[in-house]
Amino acid sequence: MSAQVTGVLLPSDVLLPLKITTFQPDDLPLLREVVGGDIERVDLLQPAATLYTNEDGPRLRLPRNRRATLIARAANPSRRSREILGDAVLVGPPDDNRVDTSVPADYRDVLFTKKGRFRVEFQSLADERRIPLSHPVWSDVFQAYAQGLTIGRALPRQAVRVVPA
């Protein structure tokens, strides 16, 4: 039996808190239940991770998931114009055997920081070079994502990373 995967449930309702969820890597029925239907896998590039969403979100007219959309747009510049609809689960990137891994600390640490201070960095997808911004600093992680994406319009091929200040 494989080790459990720890993920982050990102409800589409912004009034609901983010929640840690665990499951077996091969437990697709549980993931289908969490996202409310058939699963679409969204690969995030920097930091590497995976978002599981409902692939029928547009047809079902599911609500926009602002938080998952911001994370997907920040981590994958090719997704900047796309929306995530409905609830989503964030996990780590697949391992060499294409098995899901637990959500990376790069996400977990900022998403669950209470009363934190956050800043933005831009990172090339081709290498590990980062361009950190020392200012401004935000107190809300999703405000940092949103403003980082606005600032990042000048760097369309760079991932936007939110890090503790």
C-alpha positions as a printed NumPy array, in Angstrom:
array([[  0.   ,   0.   ,   0.   ],
       [  1.318,   3.458,  -0.932],
       [  1.785,   6.247,   1.557],
       [ -1.066,   8.672,   1.944],
       [ -1.011,  11.884,  -0.05 ],
       [ -1.669,  15.135,   1.779],
       [ -3.441,  17.779,  -0.267],
       [ -5.127,  21.115,   0.227],
       [ -8.838,  21.451,  -0.508],
       [ -9.508,  24.849,  -2.087],
       [-13.278,  25.407,  -1.904],
       [-14.757,  27.687,  -4.555],
       [-16.682,  29.478,  -1.801],
       [-14.178,  32.04 ,  -0.471],
       [-16.007,  32.076,   2.869],
       [-14.978,  28.466,   3.475],
       [-11.453,  27.909,   4.799],
       [ -8.773,  25.907,   3.064],
       [ -8.568,  22.419,   4.486],
       [ -5.922,  19.701,   4.643],
       [ -7.151,  16.454,   3.122],
       [ -5.483,  13.036,   2.897],
       [ -6.122,  10.149,   0.537],
       [ -4.456,   7.16 ,  -1.05 ],
       [ -2.73 ,   8.001,  -4.364],
       [ -5.009,   5.638,  -6.277],
       [ -8.269,   6.769,  -4.606],
       [ -9.87 ,   8.461,  -7.616],
       [-13.426,   7.907,  -6.317],
       [-12.599,  10.045,  -3.283],
       [-11.144,  12.79 ,  -5.493],
       [-14.228,  12.658,  -7.728],
       [-16.379,  13.104,  -4.641],
       [-14.31 ,  16.067,  -3.424],
       [-14.359,  17.941,  -6.761],
       [-17.91 ,  16.879,  -7.572],
       [-17.427,  14.847, -10.753],
       [-14.908,  13.693, -13.327],
       [-11.395,  14.909, -12.685],
       [ -9.254,  17.272, -14.715],
       [ -5.569,  17.396, -13.858],
       [ -3.95 ,  20.839, -14.048],
       [ -0.151,  20.776, -13.978],
       [  1.51 ,  23.634, -12.122],
       [  5.065,  24.364, -13.14 ],
       [  6.725,  26.62 , -10.566],
       [  6.511,  25.572,  -7.812],
       [  5.658,  22.183,  -9.262],
       [  2.329,  20.76 ,  -8.128],
       [ -0.983,  19.44 ,  -9.437],
       [ -4.504,  20.802,  -9.103],
       [ -7.416,  18.417,  -9.438],
       [-10.62 ,  20.096, -10.586],
       [-13.985,  19.099, -12.051],
       [-13.505,  18.721, -15.805],
       [-17.192,  19.512, -16.414],
       [-17.04 ,  22.804, -14.526],
       [-18.081,  24.972, -17.506],
       [-20.907,  22.654, -18.578],
       [-22.186,  22.386, -15.008],
       [-21.784,  26.152, -14.537],
       [-19.777,  25.657, -11.377],
       [-18.719,  28.826,  -9.567],
       [-15.32 ,  30.352, -10.228],
       [-12.68 ,  29.252,  -7.75 ],
       [-10.75 ,  32.484,  -7.216],
       [ -8.06 ,  30.963,  -4.998],
       [ -7.313,  27.971,  -7.241],
       [ -7.369,  30.232, -10.311],
       [ -4.785,  32.572,  -8.77 ],
       [ -2.496,  29.677,  -7.845],
       [ -2.789,  28.083, -11.317],
       [ -2.167,  31.379, -13.116],
       [  0.818,  32.179, -10.92 ],
       [  2.485,  28.777, -11.267],
       [  1.868,  28.279, -14.978],
       [  2.12 ,  31.365, -17.228],
       [  0.366,  29.55 , -20.087],
       [ -2.779,  29.407, -17.887],
       [ -2.979,  33.156, -17.226],
       [ -6.292,  33.554, -19.05 ],
       [ -7.936,  30.346, -17.803],
       [-10.306,  29.9  , -14.876],
       [-10.664,  27.077, -12.368],
       [-14.318,  26.291, -11.656],
       [-15.657,  24.462,  -8.616],
       [-13.74 ,  23.011,  -5.704],
       [-10.132,  21.954,  -6.297],
       [ -7.509,  19.849,  -4.541],
       [ -3.845,  20.889,  -4.614],
       [ -1.253,  18.117,  -4.308],
       [  2.409,  17.746,  -5.121],
       [  3.827,  16.874,  -8.499],
       [  3.779,  13.223,  -9.548],
       [  6.869,  11.185,  -8.737],
       [  8.9  ,   9.222, -11.299],
       [  6.184,   6.543, -11.337],
       [  3.464,   9.165, -12.039],
       [  2.068,   8.716,  -8.512],
       [  0.809,  11.829,  -6.738],
       [  2.889,  13.242,  -3.901],
       [  1.911,  15.469,  -0.997],
       [  1.524,  19.205,  -1.433],
       [  4.955,  20.892,  -1.375],
       [  6.006,  23.118,   1.507],
       [  6.245,  26.017,  -0.987],
       [  2.436,  26.035,  -1.031],
       [  1.553,  24.589,   2.36 ],
       [  3.673,  27.077,   4.301],
       [  2.164,  30.185,   2.7  ],
       [ -1.416,  28.938,   2.408],
       [ -1.671,  28.073,   6.104],
       [  0.28 ,  30.969,   7.586],
       [ -1.922,  32.964,   9.927],
       [ -1.322,  36.708,  10.115],
       [  1.656,  36.416,   7.842],
       [  3.51 ,  38.838,   5.663],
       [  4.034,  37.858,   2.057],
       [  6.068,  39.115,  -0.833],
       [  6.346,  38.115,  -4.466],
       [  9.136,  36.601,  -6.517],
       [  9.264,  35.9  , -10.217],
       [ 10.929,  32.712, -11.397],
       [ 12.035,  31.567, -14.805],
       [ 10.556,  28.268, -15.9  ],
       [ 13.85 ,  27.342, -17.545],
       [ 16.025,  27.497, -14.426],
       [ 16.049,  28.37 , -10.742],
       [ 16.771,  32.096, -11.162],
       [ 14.409,  34.236,  -9.128],
       [ 13.681,  37.934,  -9.167],
       [ 12.53 ,  38.877,  -5.652],
       [ 10.54 ,  42.015,  -4.903],
       [ 11.328,  43.442,  -1.489],
       [  8.261,  45.696,  -1.62 ],
       [  5.335,  45.74 ,  -1.41 ],
       [  4.478,  43.284,   1.341],
       [  0.956,  41.899,   1.749],
       [ -0.805,  40.476,   4.786],
       [ -3.135,  38.247,   2.732],
       [ -1.633,  35.44 ,   0.645],
       [ -4.275,  35.647,  -2.094],
       [ -3.938,  39.424,  -2.334],
       [ -0.208,  38.812,  -2.854],
       [ -1.002,  36.316,  -5.632],
       [ -3.432,  38.733,  -7.315],
       [ -1.105,  41.73 ,  -7.137],
       [  1.897,  39.616,  -8.13 ],
       [  0.037,  38.55 , -11.274],
       [ -0.749,  42.185, -12.03 ],
       [  2.891,  43.188, -11.601],
       [  3.931,  40.066, -13.506],
       [  2.242,  41.208, -16.71 ],
       [  5.614,  42.736, -17.538],
       [  7.2  ,  39.264, -17.208],
       [  4.76 ,  37.015, -19.092],
       [  7.058,  33.97 , -19.166],
       [  7.865,  34.04 , -15.461],
       [  6.042,  32.137, -12.73 ],
       [  4.796,  34.241,  -9.821],
       [  5.746,  32.852,  -6.43 ],
       [  4.377,  34.035,  -3.109],
       [  6.832,  33.597,  -0.255],
       [  6.922,  34.592,   3.417],
       [  8.368,  38.079,   3.896]])
